């Protein structure tokens, strides 16, 4: 045990001697200069940035300070054992580190002294140096609520995922100068578009409608994914790498809309859209008062092992699940359902349904229609429509046999399972908000 104690004592004395040597060597710097500490540093925002040199084999603190003196600089700094930097002030966001031992790399020309470390710089100054400014925070760009000018105004709607194929908004506008929300708003207005979008810090997109609206960032109150600074004004945000910051025109108030029974590639607002295919989304209803409600797929013949029939309903009166539906080549497909599901086009007066484990041929009569309403102007998932433009006449009707509220197309009088007076019209609507599948595209 005495031998071990003696060994620790010797090691401690050697460490103290080494530290004393370093202190002495660093205190023997050119007259009038003093060490002010170990500071943080970043290659993209150097603390000392006006002049510099590197010496892989012979960097010393005196040689760095002499170099800075020759340029009439007030601060000198050594970093990574071999780098020397000079300036007349210490720039933010650099600041003193709490633990000075983070500067721990020996100088390449004098290993008994310390010359900073990776991303750490030992800074020295003249006797009366300028005041070291406090760390300057990097400005966090703000999402402006309104964009445009005194006569044209677009209001922020959402921060949405841009699926890229197809793009959320179809028309990119090349601005004459750098990108700002105001410049993009005026460009979209001058080109006749009521929706504008900012993306990637520099891109300006325009359209009259956004049918791919994953608003999860805005809904969660976390719009940080749309906080890339605009290249024309770094205090304002211009979307994100794959997120588009969307605005809708409010002045002059000229909202353009169209009948939701038209497929979106056939109406005046949807030129260039693909109405035959759409991403998986939850099927919802929205009533004339702009209130949303969920829908269920309910099995009405649970004892059957073939030709199972699933009706779309507002209430569960048997085995059920929440349907996520996908449009593929004008066919409506329940996402993730086994048994070769086949959605059938309902005749007037009958329920919307699909079958599983059957020989039915899926209908190819469905399409995505543009859907704009007072509650969600400009930005919305599409309505479920028919390729032949048949009127959108869905309703929820009270089934007197099962007690459910079933989705019926174009209700008729004298039906054996519901009374026409019990039917309430609504629009079928795709909602892709918070759909994790969507975010992977």
C-alpha positions in Angstrom: 0.0 0.0 0.0 2.8 2.6 0.8 4.2 1.9 -2.7 0.9 2.7 -4.3 0.6 5.9 -2.3 4.1 6.9 -3.3 3.2 6.3 -7.0 0.1 8.5 -6.8 2.2 11.2 -5.2 4.8 11.1 -7.9 2.1 11.3 -10.6 0.5 14.2 -8.9 3.8 16.1 -8.6 4.5 15.5 -12.3 1.1 16.7 -13.3 1.5 19.9 -11.3 4.9 20.4 -12.8 3.6 20.0 -16.3 0.7 22.4 -15.6 3.1 24.9 -14.1 5.3 24.6 -17.2 2.3 25.3 -19.5 1.2 28.2 -17.3 4.7 29.7 -17.4 5.1 29.2 -21.1 1.7 30.7 -21.9 2.4 33.7 -19.6 5.6 34.4 -21.5 3.7 35.8 -24.5 4.6 39.2 -26.1 4.5 42.1 -23.8 1.1 43.8 -23.4 -0.9 40.7 -24.4 -2.9 38.5 -22.1 -5.0 35.3 -22.3 -8.7 35.9 -22.1 -9.9 32.3 -22.2 -11.0 29.2 -24.1 -13.9 30.0 -26.5 -16.2 28.1 -28.7 -15.7 28.4 -32.5 -17.5 27.3 -35.7 -16.1 27.0 -39.2 -19.2 28.7 -40.6 -19.0 31.6 -38.1 -15.4 32.1 -36.9 -14.9 34.0 -33.6 -11.8 35.7 -35.2 -12.2 35.9 -39.0 -10.3 38.8 -40.6 -6.9 37.1 -41.1 -5.4 33.7 -40.4 -2.6 31.3 -41.2 -1.8 27.6 -40.5 1.4 25.9 -39.5 1.3 22.1 -39.3 4.8 21.8 -37.6 5.7 25.2 -36.0 2.7 27.0 -34.6 3.3 28.7 -31.3 1.4 31.3 -29.3 4.1 34.0 -29.7 4.3 33.4 -33.5 0.5 33.8 -33.8 0.4 36.9 -31.7 3.3 38.4 -33.7 1.4 37.7 -36.9 -1.7 39.5 -35.6 0.4 42.4 -34.3 1.8 42.9 -37.8 -1.8 43.4 -39.0 -2.6 45.8 -36.2 -5.2 43.4 -34.8 -6.5 43.5 -31.2 -7.2 39.8 -30.8 -5.2 36.6 -31.6 -6.4 33.0 -31.3 -4.9 29.6 -31.7 -6.9 26.5 -32.6 -6.5 22.8 -33.3 -2.8 23.0 -32.5 -1.9 24.5 -35.8 -4.3 27.4 -36.7 -3.9 31.1 -36.0 -6.7 33.7 -36.3 -6.8 37.5 -36.0 -9.4 40.2 -35.7 -10.3 43.5 -34.0 -13.3 41.9 -32.1 -14.6 38.5 -31.1 -17.6 37.7 -33.2 -20.8 35.9 -32.1 -22.0 33.3 -31.6 -18.6 32.4 -30.1 -18.5 32.6 -26.3 -16.3 31.4 -23.4 -16.7 27.7 -22.6 -17.5 26.7 -19.0 -14.6 24.2 -18.8 -11.3 25.7 -19.9 -9.8 22.2 -20.2 -11.8 21.8 -23.5 -8.8 23.6 -25.0 -6.4 20.7 -24.8 -4.4 20.3 -28.0 -0.6 21.1 -27.8 0.8 23.7 -30.2 2.5 22.0 -33.1 5.6 24.2 -32.6 5.7 24.0 -28.8 4.0 20.9 -27.3 4.4 22.3 -23.8 1.8 24.9 -24.6 -1.9 24.6 -25.6 -3.3 25.8 -28.9 -7.0 25.3 -28.6 -8.8 22.2 -29.8 -11.3 21.1 -32.4 -14.0 23.9 -32.4 -12.2 25.5 -29.4 -9.9 28.5 -29.6 -7.5 30.0 -27.1 -7.9 33.8 -27.5 -5.4 36.5 -26.5 -5.8 40.3 -26.5 -4.0 43.6 -26.1 -4.0 45.4 -22.7 -7.1 47.5 -23.6 -9.2 45.2 -25.9 -12.6 46.1 -27.2 -15.4 44.6 -25.2 -16.2 41.0 -26.1 -19.8 41.1 -27.3 -22.2 38.6 -25.9 -23.2 35.6 -28.1 -25.3 36.7 -31.0 -28.2 34.3 -31.5 -28.8 33.1 -35.0 -32.1 34.7 -36.0 -35.0 32.2 -36.1 -37.0 33.1 -39.2 -40.7 33.9 -38.6 -43.7 32.6 -40.5 -45.5 35.8 -41.5 -49.2 35.8 -41.3 -49.9 38.0 -44.3 -47.9 38.4 -47.5 -48.4 40.9 -50.3 -48.9 44.7 -50.2 -51.5 47.3 -49.3 -53.9 46.1 -52.0 -53.1 42.4 -52.4 -53.0 40.1 -49.4 -52.4 36.3 -49.0 -53.0 34.8 -45.5 -51.0 31.8 -44.1 -53.0 28.6 -44.2 -50.7 25.7 -43.4 -47.3 24.1 -43.4 -47.8 21.0 -45.5 -45.7 18.1 -46.8 -44.9 18.5 -50.5 -45.1 15.0 -52.0 -43.1 16.1 -55.0 -44.9 13.6 -57.3 -47.2 15.3 -57.9 -46.2 18.6 -56.5 -48.5 20.2 -53.9 -48.8 23.3 -56.1 -48.2 22.9 -59.8 -46.8 26.2 -61.0 -43.4 27.4 -60.1 -42.7 31.1 -60.7 -39.2 32.5 -61.2 -39.0 35.8 -59.3 -37.0 38.7 -60.7 -35.0 39.0 -57.5 -34.5 37.1 -54.3 -37.4 35.3 -52.6 -39.6 36.8 -49.9 -43.2 36.1 -48.9 -44.3 39.5 -50.3 -42.6 38.9 -53.7 -44.1 35.5 -54.1 -47.6 36.7 -53.2 -47.4 39.5 -55.8 -46.0 37.1 -58.5 -48.9 34.6 -57.9 -51.5 37.3 -58.0 -50.1 38.8 -61.2 -50.3 35.3 -62.8 -53.9 34.8 -61.7 -53.4 32.3 -58.9 -55.2 32.4 -55.5 -52.8 30.0 -53.6 -49.1 30.7 -53.1 -46.4 28.5 -51.5 -42.8 29.0 -50.3 -40.4 26.1 -50.2 -36.7 25.4 -49.7 -35.9 29.0 -48.8 -36.0 30.2 -52.4 -38.8 28.6 -54.3 -42.2 30.3 -55.1 -45.1 28.1 -56.2 -48.6 29.1 -57.3 -51.9 27.3 -57.9 -55.6 27.7 -57.3 -56.0 24.7 -55.0 -54.0 22.3 -52.9 -55.5 18.9 -52.8 -52.6 17.2 -51.0 -52.9 18.8 -47.6 -51.0 17.0 -44.8 -51.4 19.8 -42.2 -49.9 17.8 -39.3 -47.2 20.4 -38.6 -49.6 23.2 -38.3 -52.2 21.1 -36.5 -49.6 20.2 -33.8 -48.5 23.8 -33.5 -45.0 22.8 -34.5 -44.2 24.5 -37.7 -40.4 24.3 -37.3 -40.3 22.2 -40.5 -41.3 25.4 -42.4 -38.5 27.6 -40.9 -35.9 27.9 -43.6 -34.9 31.6 -44.0 -35.9 33.3 -47.2 -32.8 34.1 -49.3 -34.3 37.6 -49.7 -35.0 38.2 -46.0 -33.4 35.8 -43.4 -35.8 37.1 -40.7 -38.7 35.5 -42.6 -39.3 31.8 -43.4 -39.8 30.3 -46.8 -40.9 26.8 -46.2 -38.6 23.8 -45.6 -36.6 21.2 -47.6 -39.7 19.1 -48.2 -42.4 21.3 -46.7 -44.4 24.0 -48.4 -45.6 27.1 -46.5 -49.0 27.8 -48.0 -51.0 31.0 -48.3 -54.5 31.8 -49.7 -55.6 35.0 -51.3 -57.9 37.1 -49.1 -57.8 40.5 -50.8 -59.2 41.1 -53.3 -61.6 38.4 -52.2 -62.0 36.4 -55.5 -62.1 32.8 -54.3 -62.3 30.5 -57.3 -64.2 27.2 -56.8 -65.9 24.5 -58.7 -68.5 21.7 -58.3 -67.1 18.9 -56.2 -68.8 16.4 -58.5 -66.2 17.2 -61.2 -63.0 15.2 -61.3 -60.2 17.5 -60.4 -58.5 17.1 -63.8 -61.6 18.2 -65.6 -62.6 21.4 -63.7 -61.2 24.9 -64.2 -59.0 24.7 -61.0 -57.4 21.3 -61.6 -55.7 21.5 -64.9 -52.8 19.0 -64.8 -54.0 17.1 -61.8 -54.3 13.3 -61.6 -57.9 12.5 -60.5 -57.6 8.7 -61.1 -55.0 8.2 -58.3 -54.8 9.5 -54.8 -52.8 8.7 -51.7 -54.3 6.6 -48.9 -56.4 8.7 -46.6 -59.2 8.4 -44.0 -62.7 8.7 -45.5 -64.6 11.4 -43.7 -67.9 13.3 -44.1 -68.5 17.0 -44.0 -72.0 18.3 -43.6 -73.5 21.6 -45.0 -72.6 23.3 -41.7 -68.9 22.4 -42.5 -68.7 20.0 -39.6 -66.5 16.9 -40.1 -67.4 13.4 -38.8 -65.7 10.0 -39.1 -67.0 7.0 -41.1 -66.7 3.3 -40.5 -66.7 0.1 -42.7 -69.3 -2.2 -41.1 -69.6 -5.9 -42.0 -73.4 -6.6 -42.5 -73.1 -10.4 -43.0 -70.5 -11.5 -40.3 -71.4 -15.2 -40.6 -70.3 -15.3 -44.3 -66.9 -16.5 -45.3 -67.3 -15.5 -48.9 -69.1 -12.5 -50.5 -68.7 -10.5 -47.4 -70.3 -7.1 -47.6 -69.0 -4.0 -45.9 -71.1 -0.8 -45.9 -69.8 2.7 -45.1 -71.7 4.0 -42.1 -71.5 6.7 -39.4 -72.3 4.1 -36.7 -71.2 0.5 -35.9 -73.9 -2.1 -35.9 -71.5 -5.1 -36.4 -67.8 -5.8 -36.8 -66.2 -2.6 -38.2 -62.9 -0.8 -38.8 -61.9 2.8 -39.8 -61.3 2.7 -43.5 -58.2 4.2 -45.2 -58.9 4.3 -48.9 -56.7 4.8 -51.9 -57.6 5.7 -55.4 -55.7 3.6 -58.0 -56.7 3.9 -61.7 -60.2 5.2 -60.7 -60.8 2.2 -58.3 -61.4 2.8 -54.7 -59.3 0.4 -52.6 -59.5 -0.1 -48.8 -55.9 0.2 -47.8 -54.5 -3.0 -46.1 -57.7 -5.0 -46.4 -57.4 -8.7 -47.3 -59.7 -10.7 -49.5 -59.5 -8.8 -52.8 -61.8 -6.0 -51.7 -64.0 -4.6 -54.5 -65.7 -1.2 -54.1 -68.9 -1.1 -56.1 -70.6 2.0 -57.5 -73.9 2.4 -55.6 -77.0 2.8 -57.6 -79.4 5.6 -56.6 -81.0 4.9 -53.3 -78.4 2.2 -52.1 -75.5 2.1 -49.7 -71.9 2.7 -50.6 -70.2 -0.7 -50.0 -67.4 -3.0 -50.9 -67.1 -6.8 -50.9 -64.3 -9.1 -49.8 -63.6 -12.8 -50.7 -65.9 -12.4 -53.7 -65.8 -12.5 -57.5 -67.0 -8.9 -57.8 -65.2 -6.7 -60.3 -64.2 -3.4 -58.6 -65.8 -0.3 -60.2 -63.6 2.1 -62.1 -66.0 4.9 -61.8 -64.5 6.8 -58.9 -62.3 9.9 -59.0 -60.9 12.7 -56.9 -62.9 15.9 -57.1 -61.9 19.4 -56.1 -63.5 20.3 -52.8 -63.5 23.8 -51.4 -65.8 24.9 -48.5 -66.0 27.8 -46.2 -64.1 26.0 -43.4 -61.1 24.9 -45.4 -60.7 27.3 -48.3 -57.9 26.7 -50.7 -56.3 23.7 -48.9 -58.2 20.4 -48.7 -58.3 16.8 -49.6 -60.5 15.9 -52.5 -64.1 14.9 -52.5 -65.1 11.4 -53.7 -66.7 11.9 -57.1 -67.6 9.9 -60.2 -65.8 9.9 -63.6 -69.1 10.7 -65.5 -69.7 13.8 -63.4 -72.8 12.5 -61.7 -74.0 14.9 -58.9 -72.4 14.5 -55.5 -75.6 13.3 -53.7 -74.4 11.2 -50.7 -76.3 11.3 -47.5 -76.5 9.6 -44.1 -79.8 7.8 -43.6 -81.2 6.1 -40.5 -81.5 2.4 -41.2 -84.7 1.2 -39.6 -83.6 -2.4 -39.7 -80.1 -2.1 -38.1 -80.4 1.2 -36.3 -77.3 2.5 -38.1 -76.6 5.7 -39.9 -75.6 4.4 -43.3 -74.0 6.2 -46.3 -76.5 6.2 -49.1 -76.1 7.6 -52.6 -79.1 9.7 -53.9 -81.7 8.5 -51.3 -85.1 7.6 -52.7 -88.6 7.6 -51.3 -90.3 4.4 -50.1 -87.1 2.5 -49.4 -87.6 -0.6 -47.2 -84.7 0.3 -44.9 -84.9 4.0 -44.4 -87.2 7.0 -44.6 -86.2 9.8 -47.0 -86.9 12.3 -44.3 -84.2 10.8 -42.1 -81.5 11.4 -44.7 -79.0 14.3 -44.2 -76.8 15.3 -47.2 -73.0 15.5 -46.9 -69.8 15.3 -48.9 -67.4 12.3 -48.8 -63.9 13.6 -48.3 -60.3 12.2 -48.2 -58.2 13.3 -45.2 -54.5 12.6 -45.3 -53.6 14.6 -42.2 -51.3 12.6 -39.9 -51.0 9.8 -42.4 -47.5 8.4 -41.8 -47.6 6.6 -45.2 -47.9 10.1 -46.8 -44.8 11.3 -45.1 -42.6 8.6 -46.6 -43.3 9.5 -50.3 
